[in-house]
Amino acid sequence: MHLKKPLLISVILLAMVAAYLSFWPVPIEPARWQPGPAPGYVGPHALNSRLADLQMISLGAEEGPEHIVVGRDGKLYAAVASGNVLRMNQDGSAQEVFANTGGRVLGFDFDAAGNLIAADAVKGLLSISPDKKITLLADKVGADPIRYADAVVVAGDGKIYLSDASTRFAPASWGGTFEASVLDILEQSATGRILEYDPATRATRVVAKGLSFANGVALSADGKALFVAETGRYRVWQIAVDASNLDVAQAHPQARVLLDNLPGYPDNLMRGLDGKIWLGFAKPRNPVVDNMADQPFLRKITLRLPRALWPIPKSYGHVMAFTEDGKIVADLQDPSGAYPETTAVTETLERLYIQSLHAKTLGWLPK
């Protein structure tokens, strides 16, 4: 009799745990997909430690220099987690807060008038004038909100292209940019899109859609195409700027996969020198995540586990550069992952500045 009661309690507890793992509501409705076999660190991505000797610039109490751009004044501008956009000399001295948007700027560029054009994950598309006035350019496409403005680039004709990473999970509603990105990539509903904002007409339109977490955006040298990092499916697209509401899931001559089956989650894209385009990997691929690609139920169970048990990939420093025809011309790694989430590179004549979503310093390498 004494043995039956503990056994009954154990059975009830196991049943409760099983019910929780099977039925507790989660915010995702996972879609099946099939990634290619992870290529590993071979070929153009052969294992190396070229990124291991980063030098550091302190950011004081700030963290997360997610995007770094050299302004027309020759100074570095860096968007950080507090909502600040910092301005400093290229050696990191004379740091100041240039602006605070009250949100989280993830990507920005400068237009011909010197305005800082920002993709704010909370606020939408913003313009910050040289005298620090903040203007909302767009937070909707028609009546549809821009939920996750991520990266932005300004074309020579003044038109602005930005990624709306997910139309399902807005950082403002789901605990922040990282949390929302995890939900979107686990779900794989591929609702990310590329938008165009025309300052002349103040109109916003959809260039392309159907992307699994649309992330970094860069323009081709002739301004006729966009390079787009699709983080959730380990690839980079080339998409014509004059495409209209193009669904990349449907074969179309205006969109092609330029780089496929990459070894990590591609993040920001930045034009470098000599025709290069730099790409950063937020994380390496995780075989657990890849193996769950065609197992929607397992992905739901994952979100019912304590966050410490989520299959978040390990830290691994990795950036690369490619040319417009898809040839990889540089690859720098730090297997130790000492500098977290190497999300991109900003290249100057003297240095490579490394971007990061969570680092408390700004990393750089001399050239």
Residue pairs with C-beta under 8 A, 6 or more apart in sequence:
20 304
21 301
21 304
21 305
22 301
24 304
26 300
26 303
26 304
27 169
27 174
27 183
27 303
28 183
28 186
28 187
28 299
28 300
28 303
29 187
29 189
29 296
30 186
30 187
30 188
30 296
30 297
30 299
30 300
31 187
31 188
31 189
31 190
31 296
32 188
32 293
32 294
32 296
33 188
33 212
33 233
33 293
33 294
34 293
34 294
35 233
35 234
35 261
35 290
35 293
36 260
36 261
37 261
38 261
38 263
38 285
38 287
38 290
39 45
39 261
39 262
39 263
40 263
41 47
41 263
41 333
44 320
44 328
44 331
45 263
45 318
45 320
45 328
45 331
45 333
46 331
47 333
47 335
48 331
48 332
48 333
49 333
49 334
49 335
50 331
50 332
50 333
50 334
51 317
51 318
51 319
51 332
51 333
51 334
51 339
51 342
51 354
51 365
52 317
52 333
52 334
52 335
52 336
52 338
53 365
54 317
54 334
54 338
54 339
54 354
54 363
54 364
54 365
55 363
55 364
55 365
55 366
56 361
56 362
56 363
56 364
57 88
57 91
57 92
57 361
57 362
57 363
57 364
58 92
58 361
59 65
59 78
59 80
59 86
59 95
59 360
59 361
59 362
60 95
62 80
62 81
62 82
62 84
62 86
62 360
63 80
63 81
63 358
63 359
63 360
64 80
64 81
64 356
64 357
64 358
64 359
65 78
65 79
65 80
65 86
65 355
65 356
65 359
65 362
66 79
66 80
66 81
66 105
66 106
66 107
66 268
66 343
66 355
66 356
66 357
67 78
67 79
67 105
67 106
67 107
67 108
67 151
67 268
67 344
67 355
68 76
68 77
68 78
68 346
68 353
68 355
68 362
69 76
69 77
69 108
69 109
69 110
69 346
70 76
70 77
70 90
70 346
70 348
71 77
71 87
71 110
71 114
71 116
72 110
72 114
74 90
75 87
75 88
75 89
75 90
76 86
76 87
76 88
76 89
76 90
76 92
76 353
77 85
77 86
77 87
77 98
77 108
77 116
78 85
78 86
78 88
78 362
79 85
79 86
79 104
79 105
79 106
79 107
79 108
79 118
80 86
81 104
81 358
82 100
83 100
83 101
83 102
83 103
83 104
83 105
84 97
84 98
84 99
84 100
85 97
85 98
85 99
85 100
85 101
85 105
85 108
85 116
85 118
85 128
86 95
86 96
86 97
86 98
87 95
87 96
87 97
87 98
88 94
88 95
88 96
90 348
90 350
90 351
92 362
98 116
98 128
98 132
99 116
99 128
99 132
99 134
101 118
101 120
101 122
101 123
101 126
101 128
101 134
102 122
102 123
103 120
103 121
103 122
103 123
103 172
104 120
104 121
104 122
104 171
104 176
104 177
105 118
105 119
105 120
105 121
105 126
106 119
106 120
106 121
106 149
106 150
106 151
106 177
107 118
107 119
107 149
107 150
107 151
107 152
107 162
107 163
107 216
107 217
107 268
108 116
108 117
108 118
108 119
108 152
109 116
109 117
109 152
109 153
109 154
109 160
110 116
110 117
110 154
111 117
111 127
111 154
111 158
111 160
111 199
112 154
112 158
114 129
114 130
115 127
115 128
115 129
115 130
116 127
116 128
116 129
117 125
117 126
117 127
117 128
117 137
117 152
117 154
117 160
118 125
118 126
118 127
118 128
118 152
119 125
119 149
119 150
119 151
119 152
119 162
119 163
120 126
120 149
121 148
121 149
121 150
121 165
121 171
121 172
121 177
122 171
122 172
123 136
123 139
123 149
124 136
124 137
124 138
124 139
124 140
124 146
124 149
125 136
125 137
125 138
125 139
125 146
125 149
125 152
125 160
125 162
125 197
125 204
126 134
126 135
126 136
126 137
127 134
127 135
127 137
128 134
128 135
129 135
137 160
137 197
137 199
137 202
138 146
138 195
138 197
138 202
138 204
139 145
139 146
140 146
140 204
141 164
141 195
141 204
141 205
141 206
142 204
144 167
145 170
146 162
146 164
146 195
146 204
147 164
147 166
147 167
147 168
147 169
147 170
148 164
148 165
148 166
148 167
148 169
148 170
148 171
148 177
148 180
148 184
148 192
149 162
149 163
149 164
149 165
150 162
150 163
150 164
150 165
150 214
150 215
150 216
151 162
151 163
151 215
151 216
151 217
151 229
151 268
151 269
152 160
152 161
152 162
152 163
152 217
153 160
153 161
153 162
153 217
153 218
153 219
153 226
154 160
154 161
155 161
155 219
155 223
155 241
156 223
157 223
158 198
158 199
158 200
159 196
159 197
159 198
159 199
159 241
160 196
160 197
160 198
160 199
161 194
161 195
161 196
161 197
161 207
161 217
161 219
161 226
161 241
162 194
162 195
162 197
162 217
163 192
163 193
163 194
163 195
163 211
163 214
163 215
163 216
163 217
163 228
164 192
164 193
164 194
164 195
164 214
165 181
165 184
165 192
165 213
165 214
165 215
165 231
166 180
166 181
166 183
166 184
166 191
166 192
166 213
166 214
167 191
167 192
167 193
168 183
168 184
168 187
168 189
168 191
169 180
169 181
169 183
169 184
169 187
170 180
171 177
171 179
171 180
173 180
174 180
174 183
177 357
178 357
178 358
181 213
181 231
182 310
182 312
183 303
184 191
184 192
184 212
184 213
184 232
185 212
185 213
185 231
185 232
185 265
186 289
186 299
186 302
186 303
187 299
188 212
188 232
188 293
189 212
190 210
190 211
190 212
190 232
190 233
190 249
191 209
191 210
192 209
192 210
192 211
192 212
192 213
192 214
192 215
192 230
192 232
193 206
193 207
193 208
193 209
193 210
193 211
193 214
194 206
194 207
194 208
194 209
194 211
194 214
194 217
194 226
194 228
194 239
195 204
195 205
195 206
195 207
196 204
196 205
196 207
196 241
197 203
197 204
198 204
198 205
205 244
205 245
206 244
206 245
207 226
207 239
207 241
207 243
207 244
207 245
207 246
208 228
208 237
208 239
208 243
208 245
208 246
208 247
208 248
208 255
209 245
209 246
209 247
209 248
210 247
210 248
210 249
210 250
211 228
211 230
211 232
211 237
211 248
212 230
212 231
212 232
212 233
213 230
213 231
213 232
214 228
214 229
214 230
214 231
215 228
215 229
215 230
215 231
215 266
215 267
215 268
215 269
216 227
216 228
216 229
216 266
216 267
216 268
216 269
216 270
216 279
216 344
217 226
217 227
217 228
217 229
217 269
218 226
218 227
218 269
218 270
218 271
218 277
219 225
219 226
219 227
219 241
219 271
220 226
220 227
220 238
220 324
221 275
221 324
223 241
224 240
224 241
224 242
225 238
225 239
225 240
225 241
226 237
226 238
226 239
226 240
226 241
227 236
227 237
227 238
227 258
227 269
227 277
227 324
228 236
228 237
228 238
228 239
228 269
229 235
229 236
229 266
229 267
229 268
229 269
229 279
230 236
230 237
230 266
231 265
231 266
231 267
231 282
232 265
234 260
234 261
234 262
234 263
234 264
234 265
234 266
234 285
235 257
235 258
235 259
235 260
235 261
235 262
235 266
236 257
236 258
236 259
236 262
236 266
236 269
236 279
236 322
237 248
237 255
237 256
237 257
237 258
238 255
238 256
238 257
238 258
239 246
239 248
239 254
239 255
240 254
240 255
242 254
243 252
243 254
243 255
246 252
246 254
246 255
248 255
258 322
258 326
259 266
259 322
259 326
259 328
262 281
263 281
263 284
263 285
263 318
264 281
264 282
264 283
264 284
264 285
264 313
264 316
264 318
265 281
265 282
265 283
265 284
265 285
265 313
266 279
266 280
266 281
266 282
267 279
267 280
267 281
267 282
267 341
267 343
267 344
268 279
268 280
268 343
268 344
268 355
269 277
269 278
269 279
269 344
270 277
270 278
270 344
270 345
270 346
270 347
271 277
271 278
272 278
272 321
272 345
272 347
273 347
273 349
275 323
275 324
276 321
276 322
276 323
276 329
276 330
276 347
277 321
277 322
277 323
277 324
278 319
278 320
278 321
278 344
278 345
278 346
278 347
279 319
279 320
279 321
279 322
279 344
280 318
280 319
280 341
280 342
280 343
280 344
280 345
280 354
280 355
281 316
281 318
281 319
281 320
281 342
281 343
282 341
282 342
282 343
282 357
283 312
283 313
283 314
283 315
283 316
283 341
284 313
284 314
284 316
284 318
285 313
286 311
286 312
286 313
286 314
288 311
289 311
289 313
292 298
292 299
292 302
292 311
302 310
302 311
303 310
314 337
315 337
315 338
315 340
315 341
316 333
316 334
316 335
316 337
317 332
317 333
317 334
317 335
317 336
317 337
317 338
317 339
317 342
317 354
318 331
318 332
318 333
318 334
318 342
319 331
319 332
319 342
319 344
319 345
319 354
320 328
320 330
320 331
320 332
321 328
321 329
321 330
321 331
321 345
322 328
322 329
323 329
332 365
334 342
339 354
339 356
339 359
339 361
339 363
340 356
340 357
340 358
340 359
341 356
341 357
341 358
341 359
342 354
342 355
342 356
342 363
343 355
343 356
343 357
344 354
344 355
345 352
345 353
345 354
345 355
346 352
346 353
346 355
347 353
349 367
350 366
350 367
351 364
351 365
351 366
351 367
352 364
352 365
352 367
353 362
353 363
353 364
354 362
354 363
354 364
354 365
356 363
